[in-house]
Each structure stands twice: as C-alpha cells, then as structure tokens.
Amino acid sequence: MVTVALVTFVIKGLAFYKETIIAGSFGLSETLDTFLVAILIPTFIQSVFLNSLKHLFIPNYISELKNNGNKSGFQSIVFLITFIVSSLSIILAYFFIDLFLESLYAGHSEHYYHLVKTQLFIILPCLILWGFSTVVSGLLEVENRFLLATIYELFPLISMLFFLFFLKDYFGNMVLAYGTLAGSIVGFIFLIISAIIFKDITLSKPVLNSNSRIMLTQLPPKITSSFLSSMNTFIDQFFVGQLVVGSLAALNYGNRIPAFGVTIVIMALGSVLLPHFSRLANKDLTMAYNYLFKILKLVLVIGIIAVIFGIFLSDYIVELWLERDEFTHEDTLKVSNIQKILLINVPFYLCTLIIVKFLTSINKNKFMAKISFVNLLVNITLNFILIKKYDVYGLALSTTFVLIISSCFYFGYTYKQFKKINYEN
C-alpha cells in the first residue's frame, strides 16, 4: 500500500503540474471545454465496461489460480471480451456523436461541435489500448507487481507534457487529443513489455469453466451499477452544458484536489485490497468483514481531518496552482468555492469505494446496481433544484449530497450482511 501510495503521489503531483500548464495555455476557454466533452464518452466507456470487467476478472481469476485451473484460457476469455467491447464502443461512439451533442449540448456553434468531434475521433483508438492496459495491469496486481501496475500511468502524463511544450504550435487546438493518444500508446507498450518479461500473460484457446461463468454472470449487474454511477457524470454534463462557457472547465478544476485525495487513497488501498479481500473471503468471510470495518474507521477519521485543512487552504492552493496568464483571480475564486464544496464528500466517497471493492470481491453486485439507480434519481432531482439557485455551485452541492447519502446506504447494507453471516454461524 505504501509503495502504491508513494508512486501515485508522484503521478498525481505530475498531473497537477500538467493541469497548471493546461490552465496557463487555455484558461477556461472553448478549446478546453470541447476537449473535456470529447474525452467524456471514451472515459465513460472505460469506467462502465472496461473497469467493471477488471474488477470482476481479478477475484474470479484468483479463484481460478487457487484451484489450479486453466489460467491461460481464462486470460484469453478476458482479452477477447475486452477487444469486442472496445471495438463495438468505438463504432457506436463514431456514429452516435452527433445525437449525443444535439441532446446534451444543444445551442452551441458549429465550430464548437467541430472541435468536439475532431478531438473525439483522435481519442477513440485509445479505447482498445485502455482496455488491454486494464487487463494487463490487473494481471500484474494479482501477481503483487503493484509498482509496475501503477507506474505506467506516468507515461501518459509525460507524453502530454511533451506535446504541450514542444508540439502545441504544430497541433494547435488538437494538442490535448494527440497528447492523450500518444500517452495511451506509450503506457500500453510499457505494460505489455513488463507482463511479457515476468511471463504474466499466458494465452491459449478461450475456455468457459465455473469461474469464468461466474464472472460473466456477474458482469451484467456490475456493468449496470457502473453505468448508472457514471450516468451521474453525464447528467452533470448536461446541466453544466446549459451554463456559460467555462463552467465545465471550472467544475473540472474544482474537482481536481478532491479527486487527487480520493485517487491517492483508493489507488493505494483499492489496488491492493481487491485481490486481498478476494483471498480473505476464500479463507474466512467473517475475518474479511472485520478487516473491512477497521479500514473504514481509519479512512473516515483521517479523511475528515484532511478535509478540514483542505477547506481552509483552498483559496491559496488554487491561486498557487492555477492563477497565471489566461487564468484570472476571478477564475481562482470560482474554482476554489467549487473545490470547498466537493472536498466535503471525500471521506464518505472513499468509504463507498472501499466497500464497493469488498462487495465486488464477494460477488455482491446486484445491490450496487440498485443503489446506483437510486443515486441517479437523487442526483437528477437535486440538480434541478440546486442549479436554479446556485448555478454551477449547485452541481457541486448535488454531487456532495449524493455521495454522502450513497455512503450511508452502502455501509448499512454491508453491516446487515455481516450480521446475517454471524447469525447463520
């Protein structure tokens, strides 16, 4: 966990530096807004389908290894599904981008739509690379090669910085899209070379057995859960699309510090905990629950303390981080206020993500689909109510309320399952 946390800290520190360069280059401009819209669909697909497959793949793959099963056939099944999902996603995104823009971002200029579509078409091939990278990183994590599975994220950042410093004038408004594509290629190559060196990839004829069937059976509820959760982002994008240009970029920057804290912890804990929970659950489920509750207490207490400091330092952090060139002091105050609101949800969101890892490890995905649907309804309702009064800050408030409510539901369900197991025993 310490190794992953330190590497992730370095990665996110470099990511903040990258954001500083982007902010200075583009401010809260149309170019940055259109890039964020263009990358929304690929990242949505990655979150819903590709990450869901990885989270299901790991615990069932561990069961396959424990029972000395056909690991090469299992790997082949996962790679095949990943390729099919990524390819179909690229085709659908290509043909339905116009409908997407007309539905969520109506009323913008033709130049705005042209920028979005051009950047999207450059980014779409990343889906294949992201899909395979997700599977390979999962294989490395199962073999406890967490350093390699984490450090590859440095390459997309370094590539983006290279493009911003040396190729911005050449690529112009497309520099962010091309930087994303180049970074995905380099990161994928690093992972493949690492997995080949350690012989973690062993492919053969795809074979369906009990573990792979369980994985496929759990895939629909897991995808449904991820889809409904990710739809919150689309809903927020729809509402922010009705506001002035720059609101999307402001919301994006305002979420950077909260997301930084969440990512550091969840990368350090989550990457290690999913395989660890899976192994514990196979040995002693009650012990696994007790281990979960200890981690939740620790994360909640430390998270609340960190958030209090973050709120007090918010203005200073944003000013030091972003305020230069095209990014004005007025932009700083706007982003800082959004950041303060979003920081409040961090401890609760972290607990939710850890519980999700645990429930995934014991194949309890149906509940997550149900609660994700409830969260979506609550988010839509709160967005309608709060955006009218608080503008873009209303979206941040809605997100915070939803994540706190969701955390309570997840903990309540998990504790109920724990009591049920103790009663049965």
C-alpha positions, 0 to 999 in steps of 0.5 A: 500500500505504501509503495502504491501510495508513494508512486501515485503521489508522484503521478498525481503531483505530475498531473497537477503540474500538467493541469497548471500548464493546461490552465496557463495555455487555455484558461477556461476557454472553448478549446478546453471545454470541447476537449473535456466533452470529447474525452467524456464518452471514451472515459465513460466507456472505460469506467462502465465496461472496461473497469467493471470487467477488471474488477470482476476478472481479478477475484474470479481469476484468483479463484481460478489460480487457487484451484489450479485451473486453466489460467491461460484460457481464462486470460484469453476469455478476458482479452477477447471480451475486452477487444469486442467491447472496445471495438463495438464502443468505438463504432457506436461512439463514431456514429452516435456523436452527433445525437449525443451533442444535439441532446446534451449540448444543444445551442452551441456553434458549429465550430464548437461541435467541430472541435468536439468531434475532431478531438473525439475521433483522435481519442477513440483508438485509445479505447482498445489500448485502455482496455488491454492496459486494464487487463494487463495491469490487473494481471500484474496486481494479482501477481503483487507487481503493484509498482509496475501496475501503477507506474505506467500511468506516468507515461501518459502524463509525460507524453502530454507534457511533451506535446504541450511544450514542444508540439502545441504550435504544430497541433494547435487546438488538437494538442490535448487529443494527440497528447492523450493518444500518444500517452495511451500508446506509450503506457500500453507498450510499457505494460505489455513489455513488463507482463511479457518479461515476468511471463504474466500473460499466458494465452491459449484457446478461450475456455468457459469453466465455473469461474469464468461463468461466474464472472460473466454472470456477474458482469451484467449487474456490475456493468449496470451499477457502473453505468448508472454511477457514471450516468451521474457524470453525464447528467452533470454534463448536461446541466453544466452544458446549459451554463456559460462557457467555462463552467465545465472547465471550472467544475473540472478544476474544482474537482481536481484536489478532491479527486487527487485525495480520493485517487491517492487513497483508493489507488493505494488501498483499492489496488491492493485490497481487491485481490486481498479481500478476494483471498480473505473471503476464500479463507474466512468471510467473517475475518474479511468483514472485520478487516473491512470495518477497521479500514473504514474507521481509519479512512473516515477519521483521517479523511475528515481531518484532511478535509478540514485543512483542505477547506481552509487552504483552498483559496491559496492552493488554487491561486498557487496552482492555477492563477497565471496568464489566461487564468484570472483571480476571478477564475481562482475564486470560482474554482476554489468555492467549487473545490470547498464544496466537493472536498466535503464528500471525500471521506464518505466517497472513499468509504463507498469505494472501499466497500464497493471493492469488498462487495465486488470481491464477494460477488455482491453486485446486484445491490450496487446496481440498485443503489446506483439507480437510486443515486441517479434519481437523487442526483437528477432531482437535486440538480434541478433544484440546486442549479436554479439557485446556485448555478454551477455551485449547485452541481457541486452541492448535488454531487456532495449530497449524493455521495454522502447519502450513497455512503450511508446506504452502502455501509448499512447494507454491508453491516446487515450482511455481516450480521446475517453471516454471524447469525447463520454461524 
